[in-house]
Amino acid sequence: MSFLLEAQKVWDNFAKYKINDYAKLRNFDFGPNNQGSVSKLSPFVTHRILLEYDLINDIKSKYKVKNSNKFIEEIFWRVYWKGWMENRPKVWQNFISDINFNYDYELYESAIKGNTELDFFNSWVLELKQYNYLHNHTRMWFASTWIFNLGLPWQLGAKFFFKYLFDGDAASNLLSWRWVAGLQTKGKQYLFSSSNLRKFSNNRFNVGKIINKQISIEESNQIPIEDQICKNNMDPKSDNLILFENDLNVATFKNLLPSYKKVFIILLNNEQRQIKLSESVLKFKQELVSEFAEQFDNVEQIDPNSLELTFKNINQIDIIYPGVGENYDFIIKFKNLHNKKIFNLVRDVDLFAWQFAKKGFFKFKENIPKINQRILENYSKNKF
């Protein structure tokens, strides 16, 4: 089964049979072999095999689900996280450049091998490596344990997740770790109790008292708000287009891509990455890219190392804007080294939603009705 068909099948099954129980059961992690009430759509949404706005539109128009508010809100959290970081790209830059840590190296090695004195934590490490996925509540427990029990730098934990998660989205993963650490909402750290762990793991983890260290984490650099990306659209501006593996929505591009002379898709290897990925994650991404390229006659995957030669005599290039993160860092470095002019193509609804993500989520939430209206308008005009 293709990834597109698989994603649609998972989504249809969730929307028809599970979404009504989502709000009630979403915080329960019943284990890797029990699907529970969560959708398991995140690997597809992260790579935009399924578009966030498609899910929202489907719920409202196709399935007409009544008890969907909590799920829709969680989808909007993803949109919010992305917009928040688009308004503050310095967060990513600080994260990538911050490499000087003081920590217990032996403990770190034990942690990433799942060989600590905490059996529940060890099981999560092994689950992450085996399935390339963790339940969202478990990710919070994991991050809290990493930071406040083991006393390890949160940045290393975030990079560990990036390495192994199929859905290692730059904004959602990085900002979630910052939230647990008390950086995202100033002074509000996420700590959990043994009773919380016992209840929401369905009694799989029954431990005594959770012992946490008194750790206060502060921002090392100022984070200004920027709006560089918010002046773009999806109109072609050159004859050649580049896209990356984190935006592979076939429906969006079926009308856009044929208008280009050539479309190049890039999957960064570990040698180009600032955070190295596991073999399983790279393989998963490659399979997504290969399947996407087969859908179009003019799409070709190229090695990142061949970019200079490919565009030797081409000075203007469109890109499907990949968002703050590894891919954008790579293309900006290429642009600056070879004096190219890059045009970012960004979806209208992304731009519209991101303007409301400059403060906290609840301020963003106030504007969700406006965003929903913009989504509806775009579908009525077939602009996705």
N, C-alpha and C positions, 0 to 999 in steps of 0.2 A: 504493500500500500504506500502511495506517495505521502509525503509529509503534509501536503495541502489537504488531501483527503482524510488523513489521520486527524489533523487539527480540526477539520470540520466535523468529523465524527465525534470527537471528544467534546467539542462545543455543543453539538446537537444533543448529545446524551446528557450533558450537564444541564442545559437549558430546559430540557423536557422533564428530567427526573430528579434533579438534585438541588436546583437553585432555591426552591421553596424552603429547604432546611438549612440553607447556607448561613444565614444570620445566627441561627441557634447552635450550629455545630462547627462553625468555621475555625474556632480556636482549639478544637480537639485534634490531637495527632494520634491516630489509632495504629500507627506503625507503617512501614514502607509497603507492606503487602495488603494493606487495607486502604482503599481509595478514600473512604470517609466522605465528607461533604464538599471538599475543596475541588476546584475545577481541574487542576493540573495543566492549565493552559499556558502558564508563564513562559516555557521555552518557545512556544509559538508566538506569543505576544511580544516577547523581547526582540525577536527577529522580524516582527511584523508580518509573519505568515498570516496571522490574524491581526487586523488593525483594531486598536482600542475602540475606535468610533464605530466600527462594524458591529462589535459586540453590543454596544449601547443601542445602536439603531435596531439590531435584531430583537433585543429584549422588548423594545417599545413597539415595533411594528410587526415583526414576524411571529414572535412567541407571545407577546402581550402578557408578560409575567407580572403578577400582582405583587408578590413579595420579593421584589428585586432591588429595593433601595440600597441595602447594605452591599450587595455585589457591585452595583453601579458605582457606589461611593469608593469601593476598593479599586475599581478601574480608574476612577478619577484621581486616586492617590498616585497611581503610576504617572498619569499626565502631569499632576502637580509636581512630583519629584523631578521629573524631567524639566519642567518649566522653571522650577526653583534653581536648578543647576545651570540652565541656559542663561538665567539672569545673573548667575554668579560663577562663571567658568573658573575663577581663581580657586574655588574649592578643589576642583580636580587638579589643577596645576600644583597647588600646595601638597595635595595628597601624593602625587607622583614624585615630587622633588624632595619630600620629607623622608630621608633614608637613615638618618643618624639617631638610632634608638639605644637606650640602655635597658637591657633585659637579660633574663636568665636563658642563655642559649640552649642549655641542656633541657630545661623545661619546655622551651619552644619546640625542640625536636621531639620530645615526648608527646606534646600536644598534637602536632601535625601527623604523628604516627598513631594516634589513638592509644597512647600508652601511659596515661596519667593515673593518678589514684582515684579518679572520678569515673566510675563505670558508666554512668549515664552520658557523660561527655564523650568518652571513648566510643560508645555505640553510635553517637551522632557523626563522629569523624569517619567511621567505617561506612555508615549509611551514605554520607555525602560522596565518598570516593566510589562506592559501588553503584549508586543510582544517579549521581550528579544532580541531586535534588534534595532539599529538606523542606518540610512543612514550615510555613511562615512563622508560626508560634515557636517552633523549635529553633529557627534561626535567631529569634530574640533570646531564647534561653542560652543558646550556644554563644552568642556575642557577649551576653552578660557574664557568663562563666569565664570566657576568655579574658575579659577585661578586669572584672572585679573579684573573681575567685583566683584565677591563675596569675593575674597581674601582668598580662602581656600587652604590648602595644596594640591598640585597636586597628591601626593601619595594617599590621601584619595579618590580623584576622580577616580584614576586608579583602586583602590580596589572596589569602587562602581560599576564600569563597569564590573570588574571580577565577581562580585556577580550576576549580572543580564544578562549578554550577553551569548547567546548560543555559540557565536564564540569568547569567551574570551581567545584568544591565548596569551600565556605569552609574546612572543616577540612583536607581532603586537600591542597589547593593551598597554603594558608598554612603548615601545619606541615611540609610537604615542603621548602619554601623555608627554613624555620627549621632543618630538619635539615641541609641542605646548608651553611648558613651557620655551623653549629656551635653553635646555640642550643638545639636540641631535645635532643641528647645533648651535654652540656657538654664543650667542648674537642675534639670529634670533627667536624672539617670534612670535606666530601666534595671530594676532588681526584682528577682522573683523568689518566692518561698517554696519550701518543700511541699506544702499542701497544694500550691498552684501547679507544681510539676506533676504531682501525683494525680490530681484531678484531670488535668488536660492531656496527660499522656495515657488516660484511661487505665490508671494503676500499673502501667508498665514500669515506671520508675518510682520506687518507694524508698526514699532516703530520709536520713535524719535532717538536722538543721543545715541549711545552705549558709556557708560561711563566706562572707564577702570582706574584702579589704576596703579601707577608707581611701578611696582614690578620687582626686579631683582633677579633671582634665579641662584645660583651657585652650582657646584658639591661639596658635602661635603667630598668625599673621592676620591682618585686617582683610576683610572680604568685601570689596566694593560691588555695587550693583551695576551691571553693564547691559546694554541693549543692542549690541552689534548685529545680532542675527535677525532682529525683528523687522527688517526692511526688505524682505525677500518674497518670492512667490514661486509657482511651479511652471512658469513660462520658459520654454527653451530659449537659450541665448547664444548657443554655439552649435557646431555640428557633431560634437563628441560628448558623450556622457560617461561619468564614472559613478558606480554605486558600490556599496559595501554590504557585508553579510547581515548587518543588523536592520536592514529595511528591504525585505524581499516580498512585498505585497503584490502579487500578480495582477489582481484586479485594478489596483491603482495605476499600474504601468502599462496595461495592455493597449491604451491609446497613446500614451506618451512616448514609449520607447521606439515604436516604428518611425517616429518623426526624426530620429537621429541617424546620421550616416553610420556611426559605430557606437556601441555601448560596451563598456568594459566593467567587469565586476572584479573586485579585489578582496581577497581574504588574506589578512596579514599572517605571516608565519611568526614563530616565536622570536626569530632574530630581529624582527621589526617591532616587536611588542615590548612595552615597558613593564608589563606584568605577564609573565609566562603562563600559558595555559596547558592543561593536561592533554595527553594524546586523545582521550575520549572526547573532550570538548572540541578540540580542533577537528576531529573526525566528524562529529555531529555538524559543525558549521560547514565543513566541506560538502557533506551530503546535501545540506540545504542549498548551498550555492549551485551545485551540479544540477539539482532538480530544477531550480529557478532558470538557469541558463538554457535548459532544454525547451522552455516555453516560448522562446523568442529566437527568430532567425538571425538577428543582428547583435546578439549578446555573446561576448567572449570573456572567459575568465583569463586573467593575465597574472603572472607572477609579479609581486610587488617590486622585485629587483629589475624588472624589465620596463618599468614605467618611464624612465628617462629616455630609453631608446624609442619606445612606442610614441611618445609625444615630443620627439626631437624637433619636428617642424610644425608643431601645433602649439600655439600660445594661449588660446582661450579654451577653457574646459568647463562644462557644467558638471556639478556633482549633486546627487541626491544627498542632501545634508544629513550626515550620520549622527549628529548631536555631539555634545561635549564628550570627549573620551579618546580612546586609542586611535580610532580611524581618522578622526578630524586632526589630531596631532600629527599623524603621518602625512596627510595630504597638505597640511599647512607647511610642514617642513619641506616637502617636495616643491611646493609653490615658491617658497622663499629661496631655496637653493637654485632653482632653475628659472626664476623670474617669469612665472606663469600667471595668468589671470584666471582666477577661479570664481565661478558663479554658483552660489548655493541655491538649490531648489528646495523650498520648504512648504509643506502643506498649509493651506489657509487655516484650518481648524487648529493645528499646532500653534501657529503664530497667534491666533486669537486667544487660545486658552493660556498660553504662556505669559501673556501680559498681566494676568491676574495672579501669578505665582510669585510675586515679589515679597510677600509677607508670609504669615502662617497659613495652614491649610483651611482654617475656619473662615478666614477672609476670602480665600479662593472658593470655598464651598458656597459662599453667598452668591457667587457669579455662575454657578453651575447651570441655573436655568438659562442664562444668556448663552452659555457654551452649547447646551442642548439645542437651543434654537438655531445656532450657527451650524451644528451638525445636520439638523433637519434641512436647512436651506441648501447645504452642500449636496446632500443626497437628492434633493429635488432637482438640482441642476446637474446631477451626475458628475460631480467634480472630484470624486474620490478615485 
